[in-house]
């Protein structure tokens, strides 16, 4: 964000909660972002949203709050189609450019934290494509909140082909009831990528990590599990 003046740059870079900022995507325009950077942050997670809901969706709000309480800052951001309030989602080149711009914005703010990137479903997949195309500067690993391995109930692992070109550690958080990532396919995909991949299975979770009442689990328990798994994985990096 080179258009920011010195005092504005210092304001955004300070460890504050829920700073709103604009991210310039070259050749495309600007999109919104929300930086949640508590004073005790140890990591920063650049977090893209899913195809059907933007960065202010309740799930991402909760993820950001829970991670912030554990010392992991987040930058959530919009993809251009969501910024404009239009469908369908952006084509991959546009989405990948947006991921790259979000990471570059964090670096431009001068926040001295190690960076991981990824996101929910579409946001995570576009991040991995961007990383496979050309490594994202200073990004030490990728975190996927429900990697969309295939279309709903249409079994295929073609969407994972590019992951072999990703050379940083990856954490996959996947629910056992995810209709976009059958575990009979997801497990061998992760195993084939070798030791740089960690697969964390969320028992009973669907693609949005919602669980059935009869499971005996609560939404709060699942959200704690997700944030704890990310915290543990980042610490081990």
WOSULKA-V688065 format. One record per pair of residues at least 12 apart in sequence whose ideal C-beta (glycine too) atoms are under 6 Angstrom apart, sorted by the first residue. I is the first residue (numbers start at 1). J is the second residue. If there is no record, write none. Layout:
i=I j=J
i=I j=J
This chain:
i=1 j=105
i=1 j=108
i=12 j=109
i=13 j=109
i=13 j=110
i=13 j=111
i=15 j=37
i=15 j=39
i=17 j=36
i=18 j=36
i=19 j=35
i=20 j=34
i=21 j=33
i=23 j=77
i=23 j=101
i=23 j=102
i=23 j=105
i=25 j=97
i=25 j=98
i=25 j=101
i=28 j=80
i=31 j=77
i=31 j=78
i=31 j=80
i=31 j=83
i=32 j=78
i=33 j=75
i=33 j=77
i=34 j=76
i=35 j=75
i=36 j=64
i=36 j=68
i=36 j=74
i=37 j=73
i=38 j=68
i=40 j=71
i=41 j=71
i=41 j=73
i=41 j=113
i=42 j=71
i=43 j=72
i=43 j=113
i=43 j=114
i=43 j=234
i=44 j=73
i=44 j=113
i=44 j=115
i=45 j=72
i=45 j=74
i=45 j=116
i=46 j=75
i=46 j=102
i=46 j=103
i=46 j=117
i=47 j=74
i=47 j=76
i=47 j=119
i=48 j=119
i=48 j=123
i=48 j=127
i=49 j=120
i=49 j=123
i=50 j=120
i=50 j=121
i=50 j=122
i=51 j=89
i=51 j=122
i=54 j=78
i=54 j=82
i=55 j=76
i=55 j=77
i=55 j=78
i=60 j=76
i=62 j=223
i=66 j=223
i=66 j=227
i=67 j=227
i=70 j=227
i=70 j=231
i=75 j=106
i=77 j=102
i=79 j=95
i=79 j=98
i=92 j=129
i=95 j=126
i=96 j=126
i=96 j=129
i=96 j=130
i=99 j=126
i=99 j=127
i=99 j=130
i=100 j=130
i=103 j=136
i=114 j=140
i=115 j=138
i=115 j=139
i=116 j=141
i=116 j=143
i=117 j=136
i=117 j=139
i=117 j=142
i=118 j=142
i=118 j=143
i=118 j=144
i=120 j=145
i=121 j=146
i=121 j=148
i=124 j=144
i=124 j=147
i=125 j=148
i=128 j=142
i=128 j=166
i=129 j=162
i=131 j=166
i=132 j=162
i=132 j=165
i=132 j=166
i=140 j=237
i=141 j=168
i=141 j=169
i=141 j=237
i=142 j=170
i=143 j=171
i=143 j=230
i=144 j=172
i=145 j=173
i=146 j=207
i=147 j=172
i=147 j=181
i=148 j=180
i=149 j=181
i=149 j=185
i=149 j=186
i=152 j=179
i=152 j=180
i=153 j=179
i=155 j=182
i=157 j=185
i=157 j=189
i=160 j=189
i=163 j=193
i=169 j=196
i=170 j=197
i=171 j=198
i=171 j=233
i=172 j=199
i=173 j=200
i=173 j=226
i=174 j=186
i=175 j=202
i=175 j=205
i=175 j=206
i=175 j=209
i=176 j=203
i=177 j=206
i=178 j=206
i=178 j=207
i=180 j=207
i=198 j=233
i=200 j=229
i=204 j=217
i=209 j=222
